[in-house]
Amino acid sequence: MTTRDADPLMTPPPGTSTDPATLIALLNEDLSDSRSLHELSLHLLVEHQPSALYSRIVEAARQLLRSDFASLQMLSGPDGGPQRLDLIAYCGFTLAAAEHWRTVFIDSATSCGAAWAKGERVIVPDAEACPAFAGTTDLAVYRETGIRGMQTTPLRGRDGKLIGMLSTHWGTPYTPGARQLQLFDILANQAASLIERTKDEALLREREAKLEQIDRMKDHFLATLAHELRNPLAPIRNGLQILRASPAPRDGKRVLDMLDRQLGHLVRLVDDLMEVARINNGAVPLRRQRIDINAVLETALELSRPAIDNARHTLAVSKAPAPLHLDGDDVRLAQVFANLLNNAAKYTPAGGRIDIAVERARDRAVVSVTDNGVGFTPEEASLLFTLFGRLQPERHTDGLGVGLALSKKLVELHGGTISATSEGRNLGSRFVVSLPVGDALEQVEPHGVAGAVAGLEGTRVLIVDDNRDAADSLGELLGVLGCECAVFYDGGQALDSLEQCAPAVAFVDLDMPGIDGCQFAQQVRAHARLRDLHLVALTGWAQAGDALRTAQAGFDRHLVKPVSVDQLTAALTAARAHRSR
């Protein structure tokens, strides 16, 4: 086995007769080879089917080196992992030989393996005389195929890295000449360029396909969001029109209850959108404490009871015989199980059955939610825990399709797993959540606000928000709670009036023209006389970085719109406690 470097082109080669007939034959041969390379170059420009181009490459290789066989291989496999040479085109091989050399590794007893190991061209004039081939399976295949001589030339990309091999084989012992190899190297460069172009195009197609998929998901999501937002907005508008047309309707309480219910639905939709952002940013916060899984399930049942009752489902609950304590966030885990129960109610025809079972399996608490609903197919299973993944598009279901994706993230943050199984369409489904049971933190008492409203009378409050409706309605609500409110729609005007108003607490919007909320807080903290003013950021920005930004600006608390009465009273109670210290 030898390695050969291409020598300078010689005309005529040493030992060649210089009579005119011989020179003419050599010139014609050179002209034929040059024409073959030129035609191949043209095909590379206009042909876009890789398989057809690969076939032309090996045929051109066979013609240039006057060989009986030729083959083209591409290097594949993960970066840093085991790699191989895959046969992508050949001519002259039997089917058995092509199958045998379909995949070649660096340690194979072939000219390809040797060229790969050496990193340079390898020429084997006679396989029968090569000690490295003696007694190998490859030599037996060479004999069966009728191969004696061979050469393999490495193909390298623009960065110099190996990307493939181009080989030729002869039925008799043979050593190609320098003139042949110099022309062959031109062909090898074309083959390397083709392989690189093919890989680049494949990568580009993959990226375009991903972009198209993302576009389709975005369009589907926006359409779903618009649909889901219109659902609660329609009854809200109807209810407001009822109240406007008849200030004291006979069924006023029913109208107000409906408005409150639909507003809650809108808030949940917006919360779903925020959860999507948190999932993508990996910023889902947990408030861990020692919790009982049975208590978590009770909360989840309360949240999902309306959906279960409205569909007239039968619910069976099998609790663990002994308390199972976890180190976790009870609110987030209740959200997980409420999602599973709501999905079971949604995808089970009216009058169905839902079973919940809790048991301990060694150091794990295992909760299963089983229904006899629509189920899902193995193909649909891959959609279950993806963002915006929804089953049965022909059947309308509300929501944005983020519940299961969020549930999976929350369970994994607790060190647990979640899985889903189904026997098929209309055969029900079963979701199983497994969570670790072990040492947990001490019980953290919840921060209640019972009786707080009674102590708020006379509390002086400043409200700053450029949204007049938001500012005025908050002022009216706090007035109902007994507070004395001063409302401003401009940060600069509010600053000028601070000493005159002398508020105990200020609710400040962040996004305002002129002086924004953070600038307002910074100017307040710059005055020693205002150091006792309790500042509350009231904003639609809900990411973890937003709360940090407001804290750095000087705010004492960060509340996300819309806020509940409990949140308002908690903020006011904290402000009162702060001033009493």
C-alpha positions as CSV (number, residue, x, y, z in Angstrom):
1,M,0.0,0.0,0.0
2,T,1.5,3.3,-1.0
3,T,0.6,7.0,-0.9
4,R,1.1,9.2,-4.0
5,D,1.2,12.9,-4.4
6,A,0.3,14.4,-7.8
7,D,3.3,15.3,-9.8
8,P,3.5,18.3,-12.1
9,L,1.8,17.8,-15.5
10,M,4.3,16.4,-18.0
11,T,3.9,16.4,-21.7
12,P,4.7,13.7,-22.8
13,P,5.1,11.5,-19.6
14,P,8.5,9.8,-19.2
15,G,8.9,6.8,-21.4
16,T,6.2,7.8,-23.8
17,S,6.9,7.7,-27.5
18,T,7.3,11.1,-29.2
19,D,6.0,10.1,-32.6
20,P,3.2,12.3,-33.9
21,A,0.5,9.6,-33.8
22,T,1.2,8.9,-30.1
23,L,1.2,12.7,-29.3
24,I,-2.1,13.2,-31.1
25,A,-3.6,10.2,-29.1
26,L,-2.4,11.8,-25.9
27,L,-3.8,15.2,-26.8
28,N,-7.2,13.6,-27.7
29,E,-7.2,11.8,-24.4
30,D,-6.5,15.1,-22.5
31,L,-9.2,16.8,-24.6
32,S,-11.7,14.1,-23.7
33,D,-10.9,14.3,-20.0
34,S,-11.1,18.1,-20.0
35,R,-14.4,17.9,-21.8
36,S,-15.7,15.4,-19.2
37,L,-14.7,17.8,-16.4
38,H,-16.2,20.8,-18.2
39,E,-19.6,18.9,-18.8
40,L,-19.6,17.9,-15.1
41,S,-19.1,21.5,-14.1
42,L,-22.1,22.5,-16.2
43,H,-24.2,19.8,-14.6
44,L,-23.2,21.0,-11.1
45,L,-24.5,24.4,-12.0
46,V,-27.9,23.4,-13.4
47,E,-28.7,20.1,-11.7
48,H,-30.2,20.2,-8.2
49,Q,-30.9,16.5,-7.5
50,P,-28.0,15.3,-5.3
51,S,-28.4,11.7,-6.3
52,A,-28.0,12.5,-10.0
53,L,-24.9,14.6,-9.4
54,Y,-23.4,11.9,-7.2
55,S,-23.8,9.4,-10.0
56,R,-22.2,11.8,-12.5
57,I,-19.2,12.2,-10.1
58,V,-18.5,8.5,-9.8
59,E,-18.9,8.0,-13.6
60,A,-16.5,10.9,-14.3
61,A,-14.1,9.4,-11.8
62,R,-14.2,6.0,-13.6
63,Q,-13.6,7.6,-16.9
64,L,-10.7,9.8,-15.8
65,L,-8.8,7.0,-14.2
66,R,-9.9,4.4,-16.8
67,S,-11.2,2.2,-13.9
68,D,-13.8,-0.5,-13.8
69,F,-15.4,0.6,-10.6
70,A,-15.9,3.9,-8.7
71,S,-17.5,5.0,-5.4
72,L,-18.4,8.1,-3.5
73,Q,-18.7,8.2,0.3
74,M,-19.9,10.9,2.7
75,L,-18.6,11.3,6.3
76,S,-21.5,11.3,8.8
77,G,-22.1,10.9,12.5
78,P,-22.2,13.4,15.5
79,D,-19.4,15.8,16.1
80,G,-17.2,14.4,18.8
81,G,-18.9,11.0,18.5
82,P,-18.4,7.9,16.4
83,Q,-18.3,8.7,12.7
84,R,-18.6,6.6,9.6
85,L,-18.4,6.8,5.8
86,D,-21.7,6.2,4.1
87,L,-21.8,5.0,0.5
88,I,-23.9,7.6,-1.5
89,A,-23.0,6.6,-5.1
90,Y,-21.2,3.8,-6.9
91,C,-20.8,2.2,-10.3
92,G,-19.7,-1.4,-11.2
93,F,-20.2,-2.9,-7.7
94,T,-22.4,-5.9,-7.3
95,L,-25.4,-5.5,-4.9
96,A,-23.6,-7.7,-2.4
97,A,-20.5,-5.5,-2.6
98,A,-22.5,-2.3,-2.3
99,E,-24.3,-3.7,0.8
100,H,-21.0,-4.8,2.4
101,W,-19.4,-1.4,1.9
102,R,-22.6,0.6,2.7
103,T,-20.9,1.8,5.9
104,V,-17.2,1.9,6.4
105,F,-15.3,2.8,9.6
106,I,-11.8,4.1,10.1
107,D,-10.4,0.7,11.1
108,S,-11.7,-1.2,8.1
109,A,-9.4,-3.2,5.9
110,T,-10.0,-1.0,2.8
111,S,-8.3,1.8,1.0
112,C,-11.0,4.0,2.4
113,G,-10.2,3.1,6.0
114,A,-6.5,3.5,5.3
115,A,-6.9,6.9,3.6
116,W,-9.1,8.1,6.5
117,A,-6.5,6.9,9.1
118,K,-3.6,8.5,7.2
119,G,-5.5,11.6,6.1
120,E,-4.1,11.4,2.6
121,R,-4.6,9.6,-0.7
122,V,-3.9,5.8,-0.6
123,I,-3.1,3.7,-3.7
124,V,-3.2,-0.1,-3.5
125,P,-1.8,-1.4,-6.8
126,D,-2.7,-5.0,-6.0
127,A,-5.0,-6.1,-3.2
128,E,-3.6,-9.6,-3.3
129,A,-0.1,-8.3,-2.5
130,C,-1.2,-5.9,0.3
131,P,-0.3,-7.4,3.8
132,A,-3.0,-5.3,5.5
133,F,-5.8,-7.0,3.5
134,A,-4.5,-10.6,4.1
135,G,-7.2,-12.9,5.6
136,T,-9.8,-10.1,5.8
137,T,-13.5,-10.3,4.8
138,D,-12.9,-7.2,2.7
139,L,-10.3,-9.1,0.6
140,A,-12.8,-11.9,0.0
141,V,-15.4,-9.3,-1.2
142,Y,-12.8,-7.8,-3.5
143,R,-12.2,-11.2,-5.0
144,E,-15.9,-11.9,-5.4
145,T,-16.4,-8.5,-7.0
146,G,-13.3,-8.8,-9.3
147,I,-11.3,-5.9,-7.8
148,R,-7.5,-6.0,-7.7
149,G,-6.2,-2.4,-7.8
150,M,-7.7,0.6,-6.1
151,Q,-7.1,4.2,-4.9
152,T,-9.0,6.4,-2.5
153,T,-8.7,10.2,-2.3
154,P,-10.0,12.2,0.8
155,L,-12.4,15.0,0.1
156,R,-12.1,18.1,2.3
157,G,-14.3,21.0,2.9
158,R,-13.5,24.7,2.7
159,D,-12.3,24.5,6.3
160,G,-10.0,21.6,5.5
161,K,-12.0,19.0,7.5
162,L,-12.6,15.6,6.0
163,I,-16.1,15.3,4.5
164,G,-15.9,12.2,2.3
165,M,-13.9,9.9,0.0
166,L,-13.8,9.3,-3.8
167,S,-12.4,5.9,-4.8
168,T,-11.7,4.1,-8.1
169,H,-11.0,0.3,-8.5
170,W,-9.6,-1.8,-11.3
171,G,-10.1,-5.4,-12.2
172,T,-6.4,-5.9,-12.7
173,P,-3.3,-4.6,-10.8
174,Y,-3.0,-0.9,-11.6
175,T,-1.2,2.3,-10.6
176,P,-2.7,5.5,-11.9
177,G,-0.2,8.0,-13.4
178,A,0.5,11.6,-12.2
179,R,-1.4,13.1,-15.2
180,Q,-4.5,11.1,-14.3
181,L,-4.3,12.0,-10.6
182,Q,-3.9,15.7,-11.3
183,L,-7.1,15.7,-13.3
184,F,-8.7,13.5,-10.7
185,D,-7.9,16.0,-8.0
186,I,-9.9,18.6,-9.9
187,L,-12.8,16.2,-9.9
188,A,-12.3,15.5,-6.2
189,N,-12.6,19.3,-5.5
190,Q,-15.8,19.4,-7.4
191,A,-17.1,16.4,-5.5
192,A,-16.2,18.1,-2.1
193,S,-18.0,21.3,-3.2
194,L,-21.1,19.3,-4.2
195,I,-21.2,17.5,-0.8
196,E,-20.8,20.7,1.1
197,R,-23.5,22.4,-1.0
198,T,-25.8,19.5,-0.4
199,K,-25.3,19.7,3.3
200,D,-25.8,23.5,3.3
201,E,-29.0,23.2,1.3
202,A,-30.3,20.5,3.6
203,L,-29.5,22.6,6.7
204,L,-31.2,25.6,5.0
205,R,-34.3,23.5,4.2
206,E,-34.5,22.3,7.7
207,R,-34.3,25.8,9.0
208,E,-37.0,27.1,6.5
209,A,-39.2,24.2,7.6
210,K,-38.8,25.1,11.2
211,L,-39.6,28.7,10.4
212,E,-42.7,27.7,8.5
213,Q,-43.7,25.5,11.5
214,I,-43.2,28.4,13.9
215,D,-45.2,30.7,11.6
216,R,-48.0,28.1,11.5
217,M,-47.9,27.8,15.3
218,K,-47.9,31.6,15.7
219,D,-50.9,32.0,13.3
220,H,-52.8,29.2,15.1
221,F,-52.0,30.7,18.5
222,L,-53.1,34.2,17.5
223,A,-56.3,32.9,16.0
224,T,-57.0,30.8,19.1
225,L,-56.2,33.8,21.3
226,A,-58.5,36.1,19.4
227,H,-61.3,33.5,19.6
228,E,-60.9,32.9,23.3
229,L,-60.7,36.6,24.1
230,R,-63.9,37.3,22.2
231,N,-65.8,34.7,24.2
232,P,-65.7,36.5,27.5
233,L,-65.7,40.0,26.0
234,A,-69.1,39.4,24.4
235,P,-71.0,38.8,27.6
236,I,-69.1,41.5,29.4
237,R,-70.2,44.0,26.8
238,N,-73.8,42.7,27.0
239,G,-73.8,43.0,30.7
240,L,-72.5,46.5,30.6
241,Q,-75.2,47.5,28.1
242,I,-77.8,45.9,30.4
243,L,-76.6,48.0,33.3
244,R,-76.4,51.2,31.2
245,A,-79.9,50.7,29.8
246,S,-81.4,49.8,33.2
247,P,-79.3,51.1,36.2
248,A,-81.3,48.9,38.6
249,P,-82.3,45.8,36.7
250,R,-84.4,43.1,38.4
251,D,-81.6,40.6,38.0
252,G,-78.7,43.0,38.7
253,K,-76.9,40.5,40.9
254,R,-77.0,37.9,38.2
255,V,-75.5,40.4,35.7
256,L,-72.8,41.4,38.2
257,D,-71.9,37.8,38.9
258,M,-71.7,37.1,35.2
259,L,-69.4,40.1,34.7
260,D,-67.2,39.0,37.6
261,R,-67.1,35.4,36.2
262,Q,-66.2,36.5,32.7
263,L,-63.6,38.9,33.9
264,G,-62.0,36.1,35.8
265,H,-61.9,34.1,32.6
266,L,-60.1,37.0,30.9
267,V,-57.6,37.2,33.7
268,R,-56.9,33.4,33.4
269,L,-56.3,33.8,29.7
270,V,-53.8,36.6,30.3
271,D,-52.2,34.6,33.1
272,D,-51.8,31.7,30.6
273,L,-49.9,34.1,28.2
274,M,-47.6,35.1,31.0
275,E,-47.0,31.5,32.0
276,V,-45.9,30.9,28.4
277,A,-43.3,33.6,28.7
278,R,-42.1,32.2,32.0
279,I,-41.8,28.7,30.6
280,N,-39.7,29.9,27.7
281,N,-37.5,32.0,30.0
282,G,-37.2,29.3,32.6
283,A,-38.5,31.7,35.2
284,V,-41.4,29.9,36.9
285,P,-41.1,30.8,40.6
286,L,-41.8,28.4,43.4
287,R,-42.7,29.2,47.0
288,R,-41.7,25.9,48.8
289,Q,-43.1,24.8,52.1
290,R,-44.2,21.7,53.9
291,I,-47.5,20.6,52.3
292,D,-49.9,17.7,52.4
293,I,-50.7,16.2,49.0
294,N,-54.3,15.6,50.1
295,A,-54.8,19.3,51.0
296,V,-53.4,20.2,47.6
297,L,-55.9,18.0,45.9
298,E,-58.7,19.5,47.9
299,T,-57.8,22.9,46.5
300,A,-57.5,21.5,43.0
301,L,-61.0,20.0,43.3
302,E,-62.4,23.3,44.4
303,L,-61.0,25.0,41.3
304,S,-62.2,22.3,38.9
305,R,-65.5,21.5,40.6
306,P,-67.6,23.9,38.3
307,A,-66.3,22.2,35.2
308,I,-67.0,18.7,36.6
309,D,-70.5,19.6,37.9
310,N,-71.5,21.4,34.7
311,A,-70.7,18.3,32.6
312,R,-72.5,16.1,35.2
313,H,-69.5,13.8,35.6
314,T,-69.2,11.3,38.4
315,L,-66.1,11.9,40.5
316,A,-64.5,9.3,42.6
317,V,-61.6,10.2,44.9
318,S,-59.3,7.7,46.6
319,K,-56.9,9.5,49.1
320,A,-53.8,8.2,50.7
321,P,-54.6,6.5,54.0
322,A,-51.8,8.5,55.7
323,P,-50.7,12.1,55.1
324,L,-48.1,12.5,52.4
325,H,-45.9,15.6,52.9
326,L,-43.9,17.2,50.2
327,D,-41.5,20.1,49.9
328,G,-43.3,22.1,47.3
329,D,-45.4,25.0,46.3
330,D,-49.0,24.2,47.2
331,V,-50.5,26.8,44.8
332,R,-48.5,25.6,41.8
333,L,-49.2,22.0,42.5
334,A,-52.9,22.7,42.9
335,Q,-52.7,24.4,39.5
336,V,-51.2,21.2,38.0
337,F,-53.9,18.9,39.3
338,A,-56.7,21.4,38.5
339,N,-55.3,21.4,34.9
340,L,-55.6,17.7,34.8
341,L,-59.1,17.6,36.2
342,N,-60.3,20.4,33.9
343,N,-58.9,18.5,30.9
344,A,-60.6,15.3,32.1
345,A,-63.9,17.2,32.4
346,K,-63.4,19.0,29.0
347,Y,-62.5,15.9,27.0
348,T,-65.1,13.5,28.6
349,P,-68.6,13.5,27.2
350,A,-71.3,14.7,29.6
351,G,-72.2,12.2,32.2
352,G,-68.7,10.6,32.2
353,R,-66.5,9.4,35.1
354,I,-63.3,10.8,36.5
355,D,-61.2,8.9,39.1
356,I,-58.5,10.4,41.3
357,A,-56.2,8.1,43.2
358,V,-53.3,8.9,45.6
359,E,-50.8,6.4,46.8
360,R,-47.3,6.1,48.1
361,A,-44.7,4.2,46.1
362,R,-41.5,4.0,48.2
363,D,-40.3,7.6,48.4
364,R,-42.8,9.0,45.8
365,A,-46.3,10.3,46.0
366,V,-48.2,9.1,42.9
367,V,-51.4,10.8,41.8
368,S,-53.4,9.5,38.9
369,V,-56.3,11.1,37.1
370,T,-58.3,8.7,34.9
371,D,-61.3,9.4,32.7
372,N,-63.5,7.5,30.2
373,G,-63.4,10.4,27.7
374,V,-62.2,10.8,24.1
375,G,-58.6,9.5,24.8
376,F,-55.9,10.0,22.2
377,T,-53.9,8.1,19.6
378,P,-50.2,7.4,19.8
379,E,-49.6,10.1,17.1
380,E,-51.5,12.6,19.3
381,A,-49.6,11.7,22.4
382,S,-46.6,13.8,21.2
383,L,-48.7,16.9,21.2
384,L,-50.0,16.6,24.8
385,F,-47.2,18.4,26.7
386,T,-46.2,20.9,24.0
387,L,-47.1,24.6,24.1
388,F,-50.4,25.3,22.2
389,G,-50.8,21.5,21.6
390,R,-54.5,20.7,21.4
391,L,-56.3,17.5,20.5
392,Q,-59.2,17.1,18.1
393,P,-59.1,20.4,16.2
394,E,-62.5,19.7,14.8
395,R,-64.0,20.0,18.2
396,H,-64.0,23.4,19.9
397,T,-62.4,23.6,23.4
398,D,-61.6,26.8,25.2
399,G,-58.2,27.7,26.5
400,L,-54.9,28.4,24.8
401,G,-53.4,24.9,25.0
402,V,-50.7,25.7,27.5
403,G,-52.0,23.9,30.6
404,L,-50.3,20.5,30.1
405,A,-47.0,22.2,29.0
406,L,-47.0,24.3,32.1
407,S,-48.0,21.4,34.3
408,K,-45.0,19.3,33.0
409,K,-42.7,22.2,33.8
410,L,-44.1,22.7,37.3
411,V,-43.9,19.0,38.1
412,E,-40.3,18.8,36.8
413,L,-39.4,21.8,38.9
414,H,-40.6,19.8,41.9
415,G,-38.3,16.9,40.9
416,G,-41.3,14.9,39.6
417,T,-42.5,13.3,36.4
418,I,-45.8,13.4,34.5
419,S,-47.0,10.9,31.9
420,A,-50.1,10.1,29.9
421,T,-51.5,6.9,28.5
422,S,-54.6,6.0,26.4
423,E,-55.8,2.8,24.7
424,G,-56.9,5.0,21.8
425,R,-59.6,7.3,20.5
426,N,-62.7,7.2,22.7
427,L,-61.1,4.8,25.2
428,G,-60.3,7.3,27.9
429,S,-57.0,8.6,29.2
430,R,-54.9,8.4,32.4
431,F,-52.4,11.0,33.6
432,V,-50.0,10.1,36.3
433,V,-47.9,12.6,38.4
434,S,-45.1,11.3,40.6
435,L,-43.5,13.6,43.2
436,P,-40.7,13.0,45.7
437,V,-41.7,12.5,49.4
438,G,-39.0,13.4,51.9
439,D,-37.7,16.0,54.3
440,A,-39.6,19.2,53.8
441,L,-39.4,22.7,55.1
442,E,-41.3,23.8,58.2
443,Q,-44.9,24.8,57.5
444,V,-45.2,28.4,56.4
445,E,-48.3,30.1,57.7
446,P,-50.2,31.8,54.9
447,H,-50.5,35.5,55.0
448,G,-54.1,36.1,55.7
449,V,-55.9,39.4,55.4
450,A,-58.9,38.6,57.5
451,G,-60.1,41.7,59.3
452,A,-57.7,43.9,57.5
453,V,-60.5,45.9,55.8
454,A,-61.9,47.0,59.1
455,G,-58.7,48.8,59.9
456,L,-58.2,50.8,56.7
457,E,-60.6,53.7,57.4
458,G,-59.0,57.0,56.8
459,T,-55.8,55.7,55.2
460,R,-54.5,58.3,52.8
461,V,-53.7,56.9,49.4
462,L,-52.1,58.4,46.3
463,I,-52.9,56.8,42.9
464,V,-50.8,57.7,39.9
465,D,-51.8,56.2,36.5
466,D,-52.1,57.8,33.1
467,N,-55.0,55.4,32.3
468,R,-57.9,57.5,33.7
469,D,-60.4,54.7,33.9
470,A,-57.9,52.5,35.7
471,A,-57.0,55.3,38.1
472,D,-60.5,56.5,38.8
473,S,-61.9,53.0,39.3
474,L,-59.1,52.1,41.7
475,G,-59.8,55.3,43.6
476,E,-63.5,54.4,43.9
477,L,-62.8,50.9,45.1
478,L,-60.3,52.1,47.7
479,G,-62.9,54.6,48.8
480,V,-65.4,51.8,49.3
481,L,-62.8,50.2,51.6
482,G,-62.6,53.4,53.6
483,C,-59.5,55.0,52.2
484,E,-59.1,58.7,51.3
485,C,-57.7,58.8,47.8
486,A,-56.0,61.4,45.7
487,V,-55.9,60.5,42.0
488,F,-53.4,61.9,39.5
489,Y,-52.9,61.0,35.8
490,D,-49.4,62.5,35.5
491,G,-46.2,61.6,37.5
492,G,-44.9,65.2,37.6
493,Q,-48.2,66.6,39.0
494,A,-48.3,63.8,41.6
495,L,-44.8,64.6,42.8
496,D,-45.6,68.3,43.2
497,S,-48.6,67.4,45.3
498,L,-47.0,64.8,47.6
499,E,-46.4,67.0,50.6
500,Q,-49.9,68.5,50.4
501,C,-51.6,65.1,50.1
502,A,-49.3,63.4,52.7
503,P,-50.3,59.8,51.7
504,A,-49.3,56.7,53.6
505,V,-49.2,54.6,50.5
506,A,-48.9,55.3,46.8
507,F,-50.1,53.0,44.0
508,V,-48.0,53.9,40.9
509,D,-48.3,52.7,37.3
510,L,-44.9,52.1,35.6
511,D,-45.6,53.0,32.0
512,M,-46.4,56.7,31.9
513,P,-45.4,59.6,29.6
514,G,-43.1,62.1,31.1
515,I,-42.0,60.8,34.5
516,D,-42.5,57.1,34.5
517,G,-43.1,54.9,37.6
518,C,-39.5,54.1,38.3
519,Q,-38.4,57.7,38.0
520,F,-41.3,58.7,40.3
521,A,-40.0,56.2,42.9
522,Q,-36.4,57.4,42.6
523,Q,-37.4,61.0,43.1
524,V,-39.5,60.1,46.1
525,R,-36.7,58.2,47.7
526,A,-34.4,61.2,47.2
527,H,-36.4,63.2,49.7
528,A,-35.8,62.4,53.4
529,R,-39.3,63.8,54.3
530,L,-40.9,61.1,52.1
531,R,-39.0,58.1,53.4
532,D,-42.0,56.6,55.2
533,L,-44.2,56.6,52.0
534,H,-45.0,53.0,51.1
535,L,-44.6,52.7,47.3
536,V,-46.5,50.0,45.4
537,A,-45.9,49.4,41.7
538,L,-49.2,48.6,40.0
539,T,-48.3,47.3,36.5
540,G,-49.0,44.8,33.7
541,W,-45.3,43.8,33.7
542,A,-45.0,40.4,35.5
543,Q,-41.6,38.9,34.7
544,A,-39.1,38.2,37.5
545,G,-36.8,40.9,36.2
546,D,-39.7,43.5,36.4
547,A,-40.1,43.0,40.1
548,L,-36.3,43.4,40.6
549,R,-36.3,46.6,38.5
550,T,-39.1,48.1,40.6
551,A,-37.4,47.1,43.9
552,Q,-34.1,48.7,42.7
553,A,-36.1,51.9,41.9
554,G,-37.4,52.1,45.5
555,F,-40.8,50.4,45.4
556,D,-41.8,48.4,48.5
557,R,-44.1,46.0,46.6
558,H,-44.9,44.9,43.0
559,L,-48.5,44.1,42.1
560,V,-49.6,42.8,38.7
561,K,-52.8,44.1,37.2
562,P,-55.6,43.3,37.7
563,V,-55.4,43.1,41.5
564,S,-57.9,41.6,43.9
565,V,-59.3,43.2,47.0
566,D,-57.2,40.8,49.1
567,Q,-54.0,42.1,47.4
568,L,-55.0,45.7,47.9
569,T,-55.8,45.2,51.6
570,A,-52.5,43.3,52.1
571,A,-50.6,46.2,50.6
572,L,-52.4,48.7,52.7
573,T,-52.0,46.7,55.8
574,A,-48.2,46.3,55.2
575,A,-48.0,50.1,54.7
576,R,-49.7,50.7,58.0
577,A,-47.4,48.3,59.8
578,H,-44.4,49.9,58.2
579,R,-45.4,53.4,59.4
580,S,-46.1,52.1,63.0
581,R,-42.5,50.8,63.4
